[in-house]
Amino acid sequence: MEQPRELPIVGGHLALDFANTVDDPLGPTRHDHAATYPDLVRWSLRVGTLDEQRAAGLQRAAEQAPEAAEGALRRAHELRDVLNDLFGAVADGADDIPARWTRLRPFAAAAVAAADLDSGEGPHRWSWSGADDLEGVLHPVAAAAADLLVSPELGRVKRCARCPWLYVDRSKNRSRRWCDMADCGTAEKMGRYVARRAARRRAGR
């Protein structure tokens, strides 16, 4: 069986990257990179919301309480659905965002309730240290999503012109169209090239 590729991290924001954890969602190589609790831990390590020590602690806790881990995984998938619905609506220009926020609010409230406030150099920031809180992997994502919702960058949230992935367009003139130029952008250009060649062949018959 062919191994899935490493998941591209192209959303430009933690919440959108979590929304994008199903690779090729509408295509033949669809793969869920958050299909299991260990997948969630690995993804969190990769994006830097967990360190090795806390990741190992959560993995041990999941092995000792598999039913609780399954519950946390279901909550993760629910959060992912919420993020795709909410920020997909933002990208599509919907006007019912305040109503859609109500689905995210319980996740954001749980994140703040479990958070510590770190006070190092620079601004304060939230942190989560619960070694046995299996839903703790979701808290940074939910908090980041709530922040994005009231950020000036919300107006830069877009959906890829070729796939359903979401991203923050930080280009100067807001002209970015693809989740990743090397992926969907290249594929789209290749598709157009093939279509133009086929059209020329038909016209020359």
WOGIGI-V567288 format. One record per helix or strand of 3 or more residues. SS is the DSSP state (@ for helix, = for strand). FROM is the first residue (numbers start at 1). LEN is the number of residues. If there is no record, write none. Layout:
ss: <SS | SS>
from: <FROM | FROM>
len: <LEN | LEN>
//
This chain:
ss: <@ | @ | @ | @ | @ | = | = | @ | @ | = | = | @>
from: <14 | 37 | 52 | 66 | 97 | 116 | 125 | 136 | 152 | 157 | 166 | 181>
len: <6 | 11 | 13 | 26 | 18 | 3 | 3 | 14 | 5 | 3 | 3 | 23>
//
